[in-house]
Amino acid sequence: MYWRGHVGIALIAYAPFAAAARAVGEPELAALGGAVAIALSTLPDVDQRLPVSHRGPTHTVAFALGVGASTAIAMALVAGASAGLPPWSPAFLGTVATVALCSHLAGDAITPMGIRPFRPFRNAHVTFDLIPAKNPRANRLFLGTGTAAAVIALTL
């Protein structure tokens, strides 16, 4: 997938979390979670600017869990100074970060190139070979669907 597709898939994955945060009376946290999901949705592709292989270490479940844990820790350090956020904000945003990164893996797994998400523990190659990453219609469809899902979750 290209960035539009990854952002859309992340928003689709995030929508239930946004709805849950709003349901418990935390619309600000729901909006912040959406920003985190969007910001991290393309993070694994930073490997294209690093001296590592594309769809290598940044395209793993271990990377997603590490970034999610780092996000939770960073939020815990910041949340103490921020008024108005619930005490479970770090866990919520860490989970959102992990889900956004795993949505990136899912988006790449549906392409013919696929990924090796369990490295370094398993070398299994995962591809569903459904949509070429560069398919503009698929990328626009994911972005539109994800945007609609997020807007509905954040406003209803």
TACOR-V263286 format. One record per residue. N is the residue number from 1. RES is the residue in three letters. OMEGA is omega in degrees with one decimal (* if undefined). D_CENTER is the distance of its C-alpha to the mean C-alpha in Angstrom with 2 decimals. Layout:
((N RES OMEGA D_CENTER) (N RES OMEGA D_CENTER))
//
This chain:
((1 MET 172.5 13.21) (2 TYR -171.0 13.72) (3 TRP -179.4 11.69) (4 ARG 179.1 12.60) (5 GLY -179.6 11.46) (6 HIS 177.3 7.95) (7 VAL 179.7 7.78) (8 GLY 179.7 9.61) (9 ILE 177.5 7.82) (10 ALA 179.2 4.61) (11 LEU 175.3 7.74) (12 ILE 179.8 9.53) (13 ALA -178.0 7.49) (14 TYR -173.1 7.66) (15 ALA 178.4 11.29) (16 PRO 177.6 13.01) (17 PHE 177.1 11.87) (18 ALA 179.5 13.17) (19 ALA 179.3 16.25) (20 ALA 179.4 16.87) (21 ALA 177.2 16.80) (22 ARG -178.1 19.13) (23 ALA 178.6 21.26) (24 VAL 173.9 22.09) (25 GLY -179.8 22.99) (26 GLU -178.9 20.17) (27 PRO 178.7 19.29) (28 GLU 178.1 18.72) (29 LEU 176.7 16.14) (30 ALA 179.0 14.46) (31 ALA 177.8 14.52) (32 LEU 177.1 13.38) (33 GLY 176.8 10.30) (34 GLY 177.9 9.64) (35 ALA 177.6 10.37) (36 VAL -179.6 8.06) (37 ALA 179.9 4.97) (38 ILE -177.0 6.99) (39 ALA -175.9 8.21) (40 LEU -174.7 5.63) (41 SER -179.3 4.27) (42 THR -177.6 7.69) (43 LEU -179.3 8.54) (44 PRO -179.4 9.60) (45 ASP 172.5 12.06) (46 VAL 179.6 13.87) (47 ASP 178.3 15.95) (48 GLN 178.0 17.82) (49 ARG -179.5 19.38) (50 LEU 178.7 20.10) (51 PRO 175.0 22.92) (52 VAL -178.3 20.87) (53 SER 176.6 20.45) (54 HIS -175.2 17.73) (55 ARG 177.2 15.39) (56 GLY -172.8 17.00) (57 PRO -179.8 16.04) (58 THR 179.7 12.67) (59 HIS -178.9 11.70) (60 THR 175.7 12.54) (61 VAL 178.9 11.70) (62 ALA 177.4 13.81) (63 PHE 179.9 11.81) (64 ALA 179.3 8.59) (65 LEU 178.7 11.19) (66 GLY 178.5 12.96) (67 VAL 177.4 10.43) (68 GLY 178.2 9.66) (69 ALA 178.3 13.47) (70 SER 177.7 14.12) (71 THR 179.1 12.16) (72 ALA 179.6 14.21) (73 ILE 179.1 17.31) (74 ALA 179.2 17.02) (75 MET 178.6 16.60) (76 ALA 178.6 19.56) (77 LEU -178.7 21.61) (78 VAL -173.9 20.97) (79 ALA 178.7 21.12) (80 GLY -179.0 24.69) (81 ALA -176.3 25.78) (82 SER 177.1 23.93) (83 ALA 172.9 25.92) (84 GLY 178.5 24.66) (85 LEU -179.2 21.44) (86 PRO -178.0 21.77) (87 PRO 179.7 22.13) (88 TRP 179.5 19.12) (89 SER 179.4 16.78) (90 PRO 179.0 15.80) (91 ALA 179.3 14.95) (92 PHE -176.8 13.02) (93 LEU 174.1 10.88) (94 GLY 176.8 10.59) (95 THR 177.9 9.46) (96 VAL 178.9 6.85) (97 ALA 179.9 5.66) (98 THR 179.8 6.26) (99 VAL 179.3 4.85) (100 ALA 179.7 1.06) (101 LEU 177.0 3.70) (102 CYS 176.0 5.83) (103 SER 175.3 5.06) (104 HIS 178.3 5.94) (105 LEU 178.7 8.74) (106 ALA 178.8 9.76) (107 GLY 178.4 10.13) (108 ASP 179.3 12.23) (109 ALA 179.7 14.05) (110 ILE 178.7 15.55) (111 THR 179.0 17.20) (112 PRO -179.1 20.62) (113 MET 178.4 19.66) (114 GLY -178.3 17.21) (115 ILE 172.7 15.89) (116 ARG -168.7 17.31) (117 PRO -174.5 14.51) (118 PHE 175.8 17.09) (119 ARG 4.4 18.89) (120 PRO -175.0 21.02) (121 PHE 176.1 22.00) (122 ARG -177.7 22.26) (123 ASN -176.9 22.61) (124 ALA 177.9 21.78) (125 HIS -178.4 20.59) (126 VAL 172.7 18.31) (127 THR 174.0 18.68) (128 PHE 173.8 19.33) (129 ASP -177.4 20.84) (130 LEU -171.7 20.21) (131 ILE 173.6 19.24) (132 PRO -177.9 19.85) (133 ALA -175.2 16.95) (134 LYS -179.4 19.24) (135 ASN -175.6 20.13) (136 PRO 179.2 20.15) (137 ARG -179.9 20.68) (138 ALA 179.8 17.72) (139 ASN 177.9 15.40) (140 ARG 179.1 17.16) (141 LEU 177.6 17.16) (142 PHE -179.7 13.41) (143 LEU 179.7 13.17) (144 GLY 179.5 16.11) (145 THR 179.2 15.14) (146 GLY 178.1 11.74) (147 THR 179.2 13.75) (148 ALA 179.1 16.45) (149 ALA -179.3 14.49) (150 ALA 179.0 13.08) (151 VAL 178.4 16.61) (152 ILE -178.8 18.26) (153 ALA -177.3 16.28) (154 LEU -174.9 16.92) (155 THR -177.9 20.52) (156 LEU * 22.11))
//
